[in-house]
Amino acid sequence: MKKIIQSIRRKLRDTGNKAAAALTDRRGELATSTIGGIIVGVVIIGLLIIAINQFFPSFFSDMFDKMADKLNGNW
């Protein structure tokens, strides 16, 4: 009977240790934070482009036309 109780205690303790190790595991945290930061950055840049298009409707077309003229002038 004593061996059965010790076996049950050991299994409970091992299960508790495995659960604690799984809950405190932080191996993927850096990658998750990096991906999250990239997504937030892309969203912010997209919102800035939308805001610029709303307030200055011809800003990007003028800018690209000027760049195209300068590049074509170098050829």
PyRosetta script that sets phi, psi and omega in degrees:
from pyrosetta import init, pose_from_sequence

init()
pose = pose_from_sequence("MKKIIQSIRRKLRDTGNKAAAALTDRRGELATSTIGGIIVGVVIIGLLIIAINQFFPSFFSDMFDKMADKLNGNW")
pose.set_psi(1, -39.8)
pose.set_omega(1, -179.2)
pose.set_phi(2, -63.6)
pose.set_psi(2, -38.4)
pose.set_omega(2, 179.3)
pose.set_phi(3, -66.8)
pose.set_psi(3, -36.5)
pose.set_omega(3, 179.0)
pose.set_phi(4, -65.9)
pose.set_psi(4, -44.3)
pose.set_omega(4, 179.4)
pose.set_phi(5, -64.6)
pose.set_psi(5, -41.6)
pose.set_omega(5, 177.2)
pose.set_phi(6, -63.9)
pose.set_psi(6, -38.7)
pose.set_omega(6, 178.4)
pose.set_phi(7, -64.7)
pose.set_psi(7, -42.7)
pose.set_omega(7, 178.1)
pose.set_phi(8, -64.2)
pose.set_psi(8, -43.7)
pose.set_omega(8, 178.1)
pose.set_phi(9, -60.3)
pose.set_psi(9, -43.2)
pose.set_omega(9, -179.1)
pose.set_phi(10, -63.0)
pose.set_psi(10, -43.3)
pose.set_omega(10, 179.2)
pose.set_phi(11, -65.2)
pose.set_psi(11, -40.8)
pose.set_omega(11, 177.5)
pose.set_phi(12, -63.6)
pose.set_psi(12, -43.4)
pose.set_omega(12, -179.9)
pose.set_phi(13, -64.7)
pose.set_psi(13, -43.0)
pose.set_omega(13, 178.6)
pose.set_phi(14, -63.3)
pose.set_psi(14, -41.4)
pose.set_omega(14, 178.4)
pose.set_phi(15, -63.9)
pose.set_psi(15, -41.7)
pose.set_omega(15, 177.5)
pose.set_phi(16, -63.0)
pose.set_psi(16, -41.4)
pose.set_omega(16, 178.9)
pose.set_phi(17, -65.9)
pose.set_psi(17, -40.2)
pose.set_omega(17, 178.5)
pose.set_phi(18, -65.7)
pose.set_psi(18, -39.7)
pose.set_omega(18, 179.3)
pose.set_phi(19, -66.1)
pose.set_psi(19, -42.3)
pose.set_omega(19, 178.8)
pose.set_phi(20, -64.4)
pose.set_psi(20, -39.7)
pose.set_omega(20, 178.8)
pose.set_phi(21, -66.0)
pose.set_psi(21, -38.9)
pose.set_omega(21, 179.9)
pose.set_phi(22, -68.7)
pose.set_psi(22, -37.3)
pose.set_omega(22, -178.0)
pose.set_phi(23, -74.6)
pose.set_psi(23, -26.8)
pose.set_omega(23, -178.6)
pose.set_phi(24, -101.0)
pose.set_psi(24, 5.8)
pose.set_omega(24, 179.9)
pose.set_phi(25, -71.5)
pose.set_psi(25, 123.6)
pose.set_omega(25, -177.4)
pose.set_phi(26, -123.2)
pose.set_psi(26, 26.0)
pose.set_omega(26, -175.8)
pose.set_phi(27, -65.2)
pose.set_psi(27, -35.5)
pose.set_omega(27, -177.7)
pose.set_phi(28, -92.6)
pose.set_psi(28, 5.8)
pose.set_omega(28, -174.6)
pose.set_phi(29, -65.8)
pose.set_psi(29, -40.0)
pose.set_omega(29, -178.4)
pose.set_phi(30, -65.1)
pose.set_psi(30, -44.2)
pose.set_omega(30, 179.6)
pose.set_phi(31, -65.2)
pose.set_psi(31, -40.2)
pose.set_omega(31, 179.4)
pose.set_phi(32, -65.3)
pose.set_psi(32, -42.4)
pose.set_omega(32, 178.8)
pose.set_phi(33, -65.0)
pose.set_psi(33, -40.1)
pose.set_omega(33, 179.7)
pose.set_phi(34, -64.6)
pose.set_psi(34, -46.4)
pose.set_omega(34, 179.5)
pose.set_phi(35, -64.0)
pose.set_psi(35, -41.1)
pose.set_omega(35, 177.7)
pose.set_phi(36, -61.9)
pose.set_psi(36, -41.2)
pose.set_omega(36, 178.1)
pose.set_phi(37, -64.4)
pose.set_psi(37, -39.4)
pose.set_omega(37, 178.6)
pose.set_phi(38, -65.1)
pose.set_psi(38, -43.2)
pose.set_omega(38, 179.5)
pose.set_phi(39, -63.2)
pose.set_psi(39, -44.2)
pose.set_omega(39, 178.8)
pose.set_phi(40, -62.4)
pose.set_psi(40, -41.8)
pose.set_omega(40, 178.8)
pose.set_phi(41, -62.1)
pose.set_psi(41, -42.8)
pose.set_omega(41, 179.4)
pose.set_phi(42, -64.7)
pose.set_psi(42, -40.5)
pose.set_omega(42, 179.5)
pose.set_phi(43, -65.0)
pose.set_psi(43, -42.5)
pose.set_omega(43, 179.7)
pose.set_phi(44, -64.2)
pose.set_psi(44, -43.3)
pose.set_omega(44, 179.1)
pose.set_phi(45, -63.9)
pose.set_psi(45, -40.6)
pose.set_omega(45, 177.1)
pose.set_phi(46, -61.9)
pose.set_psi(46, -41.6)
pose.set_omega(46, 178.2)
pose.set_phi(47, -66.3)
pose.set_psi(47, -36.4)
pose.set_omega(47, 177.1)
pose.set_phi(48, -65.4)
pose.set_psi(48, -40.7)
pose.set_omega(48, 178.5)
pose.set_phi(49, -64.2)
pose.set_psi(49, -41.7)
pose.set_omega(49, 178.2)
pose.set_phi(50, -63.6)
pose.set_psi(50, -41.4)
pose.set_omega(50, 179.5)
pose.set_phi(51, -64.8)
pose.set_psi(51, -41.6)
pose.set_omega(51, 179.0)
pose.set_phi(52, -64.5)
pose.set_psi(52, -40.3)
pose.set_omega(52, 178.0)
pose.set_phi(53, -64.3)
pose.set_psi(53, -32.8)
pose.set_omega(53, 179.9)
pose.set_phi(54, -72.3)
pose.set_psi(54, -42.2)
pose.set_omega(54, -175.8)
pose.set_phi(55, -86.2)
pose.set_psi(55, -31.1)
pose.set_omega(55, 179.9)
pose.set_phi(56, -129.7)
pose.set_psi(56, 83.5)
pose.set_omega(56, -171.3)
pose.set_phi(57, -59.9)
pose.set_psi(57, -31.5)
pose.set_omega(57, -176.2)
pose.set_phi(58, -104.4)
pose.set_psi(58, 14.3)
pose.set_omega(58, -175.6)
pose.set_phi(59, -60.3)
pose.set_psi(59, -53.2)
pose.set_omega(59, -175.0)
pose.set_phi(60, -70.6)
pose.set_psi(60, -39.8)
pose.set_omega(60, 179.7)
pose.set_phi(61, -65.2)
pose.set_psi(61, -40.3)
pose.set_omega(61, 176.3)
pose.set_phi(62, -63.9)
pose.set_psi(62, -43.3)
pose.set_omega(62, -178.5)
pose.set_phi(63, -62.7)
pose.set_psi(63, -45.4)
pose.set_omega(63, -179.1)
pose.set_phi(64, -69.0)
pose.set_psi(64, -34.2)
pose.set_omega(64, 176.3)
pose.set_phi(65, -64.7)
pose.set_psi(65, -42.7)
pose.set_omega(65, 178.4)
pose.set_phi(66, -65.0)
pose.set_psi(66, -40.4)
pose.set_omega(66, 178.6)
pose.set_phi(67, -64.8)
pose.set_psi(67, -41.1)
pose.set_omega(67, 179.7)
pose.set_phi(68, -64.4)
pose.set_psi(68, -39.8)
pose.set_omega(68, 176.9)
pose.set_phi(69, -62.8)
pose.set_psi(69, -42.7)
pose.set_omega(69, 179.3)
pose.set_phi(70, -65.9)
pose.set_psi(70, -43.4)
pose.set_omega(70, -179.9)
pose.set_phi(71, -66.1)
pose.set_psi(71, -40.9)
pose.set_omega(71, 179.1)
pose.set_phi(72, -69.8)
pose.set_psi(72, -28.9)
pose.set_omega(72, 177.3)
pose.set_phi(73, -69.2)
pose.set_psi(73, -26.7)
pose.set_omega(73, 179.1)
pose.set_phi(74, -77.5)
pose.set_psi(74, -17.0)
pose.set_omega(74, -178.7)
pose.set_phi(75, -87.7)
pose.dump_pdb("model.pdb")
